[in-house]
């Protein structure tokens, strides 16, 4: 498994990105649409380095993320960081979201991995501005994550809606 292997599953609308660390987002992450939904599984320990977390969140925002689904025991920290980053970008960089295009975030730290995957694939819907682009779902996970093997099993023979 390479550092930035991108695994495409089921259709052109579902991707799994394996990362060495959260600051190592592939520069050549070319998705079929200008926007995408991101589901990120992380532990508190994986999110301990604030510079990496900040770089990761800003890169995702720059690449067109329109919805963050945050899972794992680090999900609440990630969710809070994303919300703060969006506000900081609006204030410091004058980066405004379109009127009908708010970037949504949710954390599902109380839910099992299976429930988070189900929510990401069946319930996470971006706002009207983004939905017309039919954004794909991209799962981001570290190669060393304790959630990796279970996530691979859940996505292996995925039929949307059957989890």
Phi, psi and omega in degrees: 000121182284170181302317183237038179298130176250123182255123180261130185232146172065303183207187178284003184249014180218123182228152174233121182249122178265131182236148173285321176206165186291345177271005185252041178298132181299131177292332182264029178290094183254108180259158185289350182229161180287344180232159178206160174261142181240128170248125186235124176256125183209150173265163177301322181294322180292339182257015186290330184270106187297324180296320178294316180298316180296315179299313181300309182297316179295321177296318178297317178297318179295329182275353173111020177297137180239355178204129176250123170251119186249120181235171183089172183288353174262004184300321181293317178298315179298314179303312179297319181296316179299311180301315179295321180294319178299315179295316179300319179296322178294318183281306187284321185251001181055035176271110183257143173280150174300153182309318181256023185228049178292140175277123184263151177221147173210145172243140182236053186289339180274349186266155176288165178302318179299319179292323178294316178299316179300313180300313182301320185272339187239337186239335182290113180233125178287172179288169188306320181303321185269328189297330180294343179272356182051061185293140177284164174262131178238122175267130177246133180206147177282145177303331183265006185294139174292347180269351189299310185296320179294321179296318178300318179297315181296325184267349187305301182245048188294131167238114186306132180094352185260359181291000000 
